[in-house]
Amino acid sequence: MISNDCLPKKSKMKLSVSSEIKTNELIRQFNEIFPYLRLEIYHKGHEMGDAAHPSHLSDIINLKQFENFEIIPEMTVAEVESSFWEKMGIQISIFRKSGRTWLESSYTNYWSLEKQNNLGKELNDFMNVPPQKYKS
C-alpha cells in the first residue's frame, strides 16, 4: 500500500511490503513511486513480474519466520535488496532506466532510490524518452 506522509518540502512516499501483496501489484506500486526504476522479483531463478505470475509474496517467501517492512525513497538499492533477502528470503534486483535500456544498479547500489530515480529521469529527459509504465 502506498501512503503519503506530509513533509514541509515534498510528500514522502513509502511502500509497505507484506506477505499478502501480489508480486505484480508490488511491482506496479514500486513503479508508481519510482517510474525510472524497475523492481524484479525472482523465485526459483525465474522473474515473477508479469501478469502471468500474480502470486502473493507468501507463496514465494523462503523463510519460516518472515518480517514485513517498508521501502522509502532514502533507502539505497543495497538496503532494499538486503531487506527482501533478510526479512523474507526473496531475491530481487532493481534496474534504472537509461534511455531505452535498463541498467542494473550494481555500481550505484549505495545511492538512494530517490537519487537513482532522479538520475533516470534526467537521462530520459535529455534523451526525450518517457518513463515506462508497468503493465499488469
JOCORJO-V382087 format. One record per residue. N is the residue number from 0. RES is the residue in three letters. PSI is psi in radians with two decimals (999 if undefined). OMEGA is omega in whole degrees, 0 to 359 (999 if undefined). Layout:
# JOCORJO-V382087
[[N/RES/PSI/OMEGA] [N/RES/PSI/OMEGA]]
This chain:
# JOCORJO-V382087
[[0/MET/2.38/180] [1/ILE/2.40/178] [2/SER/2.68/177] [3/ASN/2.27/171] [4/ASP/2.22/183] [5/CYS/2.25/174] [6/LEU/2.74/183] [7/PRO/-0.79/186] [8/LYS/-0.67/184] [9/LYS/2.87/177] [10/SER/2.47/183] [11/LYS/2.15/182] [12/MET/2.50/173] [13/LYS/2.65/182] [14/LEU/2.09/179] [15/SER/2.21/179] [16/VAL/2.03/178] [17/SER/2.86/183] [18/SER/-0.33/183] [19/GLU/-0.28/183] [20/ILE/2.50/176] [21/LYS/2.58/182] [22/THR/-0.78/182] [23/ASN/-0.53/177] [24/GLU/-0.70/177] [25/LEU/-0.78/180] [26/ILE/-0.71/179] [27/ARG/-0.79/180] [28/GLN/-0.70/177] [29/PHE/-0.75/180] [30/ASN/-0.55/177] [31/GLU/-0.69/181] [32/ILE/-0.72/184] [33/PHE/1.38/185] [34/PRO/-0.22/179] [35/TYR/0.23/175] [36/LEU/2.70/178] [37/ARG/2.26/177] [38/LEU/2.22/175] [39/GLU/2.32/179] [40/ILE/2.35/182] [41/TYR/2.50/174] [42/HIS/2.11/182] [43/LYS/0.70/176] [44/GLY/0.00/181] [45/HIS/2.45/178] [46/GLU/2.35/187] [47/MET/0.36/192] [48/GLY/-0.43/187] [49/ASP/3.00/184] [50/ALA/-0.29/179] [51/ALA/-0.18/180] [52/HIS/1.20/181] [53/PRO/0.75/181] [54/SER/2.65/170] [55/HIS/2.68/176] [56/LEU/-0.58/180] [57/SER/-0.44/179] [58/ASP/-0.34/184] [59/ILE/0.01/178] [60/ILE/2.33/183] [61/ASN/0.29/179] [62/LEU/2.49/176] [63/LYS/-0.68/176] [64/GLN/1.85/180] [65/PHE/2.90/185] [66/GLU/2.29/174] [67/ASN/2.73/180] [68/PHE/3.06/180] [69/GLU/2.58/174] [70/ILE/2.23/178] [71/ILE/2.74/184] [72/PRO/-0.48/181] [73/GLU/-0.24/179] [74/MET/2.55/175] [75/THR/2.85/176] [76/VAL/-0.75/180] [77/ALA/-0.72/179] [78/GLU/-0.70/180] [79/VAL/-0.83/179] [80/GLU/-0.73/178] [81/SER/-0.71/180] [82/SER/-0.79/178] [83/PHE/-0.75/183] [84/TRP/-0.84/185] [85/GLU/-0.57/184] [86/LYS/-0.37/182] [87/MET/-0.21/182] [88/GLY/0.54/182] [89/ILE/2.30/177] [90/GLN/2.31/176] [91/ILE/2.89/171] [92/SER/2.62/177] [93/ILE/2.30/181] [94/PHE/2.64/178] [95/ARG/2.35/179] [96/LYS/2.32/177] [97/SER/1.65/185] [98/GLY/-2.12/181] [99/ARG/0.12/180] [100/THR/2.88/177] [101/TRP/2.25/180] [102/LEU/2.33/173] [103/GLU/2.40/188] [104/SER/0.55/185] [105/SER/-0.62/179] [106/TYR/-0.29/182] [107/THR/0.49/182] [108/ASN/-0.38/183] [109/TYR/0.23/170] [110/TRP/2.63/179] [111/SER/2.76/175] [112/LEU/-0.70/180] [113/GLU/-0.79/179] [114/LYS/-0.74/178] [115/GLN/-0.81/181] [116/ASN/-0.73/179] [117/ASN/-0.70/177] [118/LEU/-0.75/177] [119/GLY/-0.73/179] [120/LYS/-0.81/180] [121/GLU/-0.79/180] [122/LEU/-0.73/181] [123/ASN/-0.61/175] [124/ASP/-0.77/179] [125/PHE/-0.70/182] [126/MET/-0.02/180] [127/ASN/0.80/179] [128/VAL/2.18/180] [129/PRO/2.78/176] [130/PRO/2.69/178] [131/GLN/2.17/179] [132/LYS/2.43/177] [133/TYR/2.29/178] [134/LYS/2.03/180] [135/SER/999/999]]
